[in-house]
Amino acid sequence: MTSSAKGGLSAGLVTVVIAGLIWTIWRDAGSEPYAVPRAALSGWTLEAGVAEDPWLIGAHPPEAVSAALFKEVAAKTSGPLVAPRRTSLGLVLRSEYDEGLQGVYGVDAILRMAGNAGIERAAFEPVCVAHRVATDGPVRRELFFVAFTAPEFNQLREDLIPPFPEHAGTGTYDPTTLGAILTIGATDNDFARWFPFTFDKQVDCVATLRIE
């Protein structure tokens, strides 16, 4: 092996080690519990997304809660974070609607179905504050979010299964491809690139969310 090759290998190993140390430090700091008032876990409002949102229909929590969570997460990261234009928990992704639902339901119909499923009456129970990293491009990308559970969310996703899939679109709608995820922030503003993904509690969770 040439000296230049050895130098490049050493530099690469140093980069990996430093990245690992930064992640360990962040994870230790981020593992401290976050807090949210119980009143903020219910009474979320339904809203239709706009073109910049990865979701077509979302459930919007109180602004004060989403802003506080962003502030807490940003304080524990080593670099700047970008907040979503609107912090909402996606109920239906724009991509899955375009591919597997638009031939069956309109936006207004999905909003009615979400109301009937009880989304605005639901109590979204937090699972954890979570973090994902993407290294599939030249730049490391990070996403921070809160994972929740709510039977009403699962019910709506099941209710949306098209009765006649052949009329729904060119793709196949799968209710399990989206979990109850509230995006908090990311290292860039291209939030749509992250979805869909399957939440993995064992891998993604970095801190608990304490209910006060």
N, C-alpha and C positions, 0 to 999 in steps of 0.2 A: 504494500500500500504506500502510495506517495505521501510526502509530508503535507501537501496541500489537501489531499483527501482525508488524512488523519485530522488536520485542522478543522475541516468542514464537519467531520463526524463529531469531534469534540464540541464544536460550537452548537451543533444540533442537540447533543446530549445536555449541554448546559441550559439551552432554551427549554427543553422538556422539564428539567429539574426545577427551574425557576417557575415555570407555569404551574407545576405541581405544588410548589411551596405556596404560591399566591392563592391557589384554589383551597389548599388546606387551611391557610389563615382565614380566608373568607368564610369557609364552611364553619370553622370554629366560632367566628364572630356571629355569623348568620344563624347558628344553631340556638342562639338565645331566643326565647319565646317572643312572638309578636302578640299584640293585644288588640282586640276588637270588641266593642260593646254588643251585647246580645241583641239590642234593638236594631242594630245595623244588619242583622242576618235575615231579616224578613221585610216585606213591604217593598221589594224591588219592582221597578216599573218596566213594562215591556216597551221596546222601541225597535223600529226598523233601522237597519244600518244604511250607511251611504257608501259610495263607490270605494272609498279608502279603507273601509272596514272589511276584515276577513269574514265576518259573519253577516248574514242577511237579517236575522232576527236575534235580538239579545235581551238580557235582563240587566237593568241598570241599577247598581247599588247607590246608596247615598254618596254624594260627591265628597263629603268630608272623610268618609272611610277610605275610599280609593286614594285620595290625596295623602292621607296619613300613612297608608301602607307603602305608597311610592316613596315617601320621604324616609321611612324607616329602612326600606330596602336599599335606596340610593346611598344612605349614610354608611352602609356596610360593604359597599362595592369599591373596587379600586379605580374604576373609571367612570365616565359619565354615562347616565342612562337616559333613554328617551321614553316618555310616558305616551301611551296611546292617546289619540285625539279624544276618544271617549272610552272610558273604562267600563266595559260591559262583559257579562258572561254570555258567550255565544250559545245560542240554542240551535241554530241551523247555520252552517257555513255557506257562504256564497257559492263556493265551488261545488259542494254536494247538491245544492239546489239546482244549479245550472246543468249538472250532469244527470241527476236522478230524481228530481222532484218537480221541476217547473212545468212539465206537461200535465200535472195532476192538480197542483195547488198554486194559488196566487199568494202574494205576500199578505193580503188582508185575511185570507183564509187561514194561513199559518198563525197569524196574530190571534185570531179567534180560537184556534185550537190550543194555543198556549194559554189563553185565558181560561178555557174550559178545563185544561189539565191542572189549573191551580198554581201556575207559576208565580203570580203576584201575591198569592197567599202562602207560598212556600217558605220554609225556614231552611236556608242554605247552611248546612253544618260543615265547618271547615275541616279538612283533612290535614293540610300542612301548607307551609310556604315552600315553593319548589323552584328548581333551577334546572335549565337545560343548556347544553353547549353544542353548537354546530361547528364542525371543522371541515366541512365539505368544500369550502372555497378558500381563497387566498387569505381571508381575514376571519379570525375567530369571532363567532357571533354567540350572544348569550340572551336567554329569555328567562324572566322571572315571573312567576304566577302563583296564584293560590288555587289549590284544588278543593272542591266541595263535594258533598253528597246531598241529594234531594230526590226523594221518590217521584216528585212531580216532574223533575227534569227527565228522568228515565221514562216516565209514562208518556210525555210528549214525544220523545224520540221514537218510542214504539208506535204511537198513534200515527206517526208520519209515514210508516211503511206503506207504499202505494198499493191499493187493492188490485190495480192492473198495471204491473211494472212495465209492460210493453208500451204504455202511453206516457211513461214518466220522463224519458230522455234516453240519451245514448249510454249512460252509465248505470250503476246499481247503487241504490241508497242502502247504507248499512248503519243502523242506529248506534252501533257500538264504536264507531270510529271517532266519536267526539265525546269527551267527558265534560263534567261541569267545571270549567276552568275560567278563572278570572285573571286576565292578563294585567300585570302590574307595570312592567317596563322591560325594555330590551336595549341592547347596545346599538341598534339602528332602528329606523322607523318602518322597516318593511315587515310588519307583523304577519302579513298573509303568508309569507314564506314558511312559517312555522307549522301551519295547519294543512291537513289534519295530522295529529300524532296521538299515540296511545300513552296515556299517563301511567307511569310505573312508580308506585309508592316507594318501593325499596330503593330505587335508583334516584328518583327526582327530588324527594323530600329533603329539605335542609333545615327546617325549623318548624316548631309547632305554632299554632295560632291560638292563643289563650282567649277564652270568652269571659268578658268582665260583666 
